[in-house]
């Protein structure tokens, strides 16, 4: 059944807090240590930017809002002429001690992608490093190992060095699943994890 946020679409700027402490927690693979990167508790702390496919002549529209301790990313995907929309935030992070990202998310059954950027370029273009994750109407926790990130430039795979986790510059979310229509994603938290 489609999930509906019931919020009014508007673009807000919000820089997200970075927690300095790590927490040990039990998981199915033993003990994990997690570091909270974003918990969306303070909408005044940063800036999220929407990038639609209008830069390529497309007609997709994305919107972002921070409220009630959640990031909400929604809009409409139009595959003709483009086929993507995204949100991103700039933040310098050293994630070299961690194995991947842990996201607590829910949505309307669409496939989204998380992006981790270290600023690497391929020629004069920025390299995008993304990995997909699924959503449904219930909250779920998904783990995305950094090793699953695919390096692309304008959607084409490129052969470059692995992501430099000690110099992460930006995190973001994309939708480009090839399906026309509305999309909705809520993110409750973004953490870095490592297992012992």
C-alpha positions in Angstrom: 0.0 0.0 0.0 1.5 3.4 -0.9 3.0 5.3 1.9 2.0 9.0 2.1 3.9 11.6 4.2 1.1 14.2 4.2 3.5 17.1 4.3 3.5 20.1 2.1 6.3 20.1 -0.5 8.8 22.8 0.1 12.5 23.2 0.0 14.3 23.8 3.2 18.0 24.2 3.9 19.3 22.1 6.7 22.8 21.1 7.7 22.8 18.0 9.7 24.7 17.5 13.0 27.5 15.0 13.2 27.7 13.1 16.5 31.2 12.6 17.8 30.7 9.4 19.8 30.4 5.8 18.6 28.1 3.2 20.2 28.5 -0.5 20.5 25.4 -2.6 19.6 24.6 -6.2 18.9 23.7 -7.3 15.4 23.2 -10.6 13.6 26.9 -10.8 12.8 28.1 -10.1 16.3 29.1 -6.8 17.8 28.9 -3.7 15.7 30.3 -0.2 16.4 28.3 2.6 14.9 28.9 6.3 14.6 25.9 8.6 14.0 26.6 10.9 11.2 23.1 12.5 10.8 20.1 12.2 13.1 18.1 15.1 11.6 17.4 16.5 15.1 18.2 20.1 14.3 17.0 21.5 10.9 19.0 24.7 11.4 22.4 23.0 11.2 23.1 22.6 7.5 22.1 22.6 3.9 20.6 20.0 1.7 20.5 20.8 -2.0 18.1 19.3 -4.6 19.6 18.5 -8.0 17.0 17.5 -10.6 17.6 16.2 -14.1 16.7 19.7 -15.5 20.5 20.0 -15.8 20.1 17.5 -18.6 16.8 18.7 -20.0 14.7 16.4 -17.9 11.4 17.2 -16.0 11.7 15.3 -12.8 11.1 17.2 -9.6 12.4 16.5 -6.1 11.8 18.3 -2.8 13.5 17.9 0.6 12.2 18.8 4.1 13.7 18.2 7.6 11.2 17.9 10.4 10.2 15.7 13.4 13.7 14.2 13.4 13.5 12.9 9.8 14.7 13.9 6.4 11.9 13.6 3.8 12.7 13.4 0.1 9.8 13.3 -2.3 8.6 14.3 -5.8 7.9 12.9 -9.2 10.3 11.0 -11.5 10.0 11.5 -15.3 12.2 9.2 -17.2 11.9 10.9 -20.6 14.7 13.3 -21.1 16.5 12.7 -17.9 15.2 10.3 -15.3 16.7 11.3 -11.9 16.5 13.6 -9.0 18.7 13.8 -6.0 19.6 15.6 -2.7 23.0 16.1 -1.3 24.8 17.8 1.6 28.5 18.8 1.9 30.3 17.5 4.9 33.9 16.6 5.5 34.1 13.2 7.1 36.8 10.6 7.8 35.1 7.2 7.5 38.3 5.2 7.0 37.7 3.2 10.3 34.3 2.0 9.1 33.0 -0.7 6.7 29.8 1.0 5.4 26.7 3.0 6.0 23.6 2.0 8.1 20.4 3.8 7.1 17.0 3.7 8.9 14.5 4.4 6.1 11.0 3.9 4.8 9.3 4.8 1.5 6.8 3.9 -1.0 8.4 0.7 -2.4 10.8 2.5 -4.8 14.5 1.8 -5.1 16.8 4.6 -4.0 20.6 5.0 -4.0 22.9 6.5 -1.5 25.9 8.5 -2.7 29.3 8.9 -1.0 31.6 11.4 -2.7 35.3 12.0 -2.1 35.7 14.7 -4.8 37.5 12.5 -7.3 37.3 13.5 -10.9 37.4 11.6 -14.2 38.7 14.0 -16.7 36.8 17.2 -15.9 33.8 15.4 -14.5 32.9 14.4 -10.9 32.8 10.7 -10.1 29.6 9.6 -8.5 29.8 6.6 -6.1 26.4 5.1 -5.4 24.7 1.9 -4.2 21.0 1.0 -4.2 18.7 0.2 -1.4 15.0 -0.9 -1.2 12.2 0.7 0.7 8.7 -0.2 1.8 6.0 1.4 4.1 7.6 0.1 7.3 10.8 1.4 8.9 13.7 -0.8 8.1 17.5 -0.6 8.7 19.7 -1.3 5.7 23.4 -1.7 5.6 25.4 -0.7 2.6 29.1 -1.7 2.6 31.4 0.9 1.0 32.7 -2.0 -1.2 29.2 -2.0 -2.9 29.6 1.6 -4.2 29.7 1.8 -8.0 31.8 4.5 -9.6 30.0 6.3 -12.5 30.1 9.4 -14.5 26.7 10.4 -16.0 25.5 6.9 -15.3 28.4 5.1 -17.1 30.8 2.9 -15.1 34.3 4.2 -14.9 37.5 2.5 -13.7 38.9 4.6 -10.9 40.6 4.0 -7.6 38.3 3.0 -4.6 36.6 5.7 -2.7 39.0 7.6 -0.4 37.1 7.2 2.9 39.4 9.5 4.8 38.3 12.4 2.7 34.6 12.1 2.1 33.2 15.5 1.0 29.5 14.8 0.4 26.6 12.4 1.1 23.4 12.2 -0.9 20.4 10.3 -2.0 19.2 9.6 -5.6 16.2 8.1 -7.3 16.8 6.9 -10.8 15.0 3.5 -10.9 13.5 4.0 -14.4 9.9 4.2 -13.1 7.7 7.2 -13.9 5.7 8.6 -11.0 5.7 9.9 -7.5 8.3 8.8 -4.9 8.7 9.2 -1.2 11.6 8.5 1.1 12.0 9.2 4.8 15.4 8.8 6.5 15.5 8.7 10.3 19.3 8.4 10.7 22.5 7.8 8.8 25.3 6.0 10.6 28.7 4.5 9.8 29.3 1.0 11.0 32.0 -1.6 11.6 31.7 -5.1 12.9 34.0 -7.0 15.2 
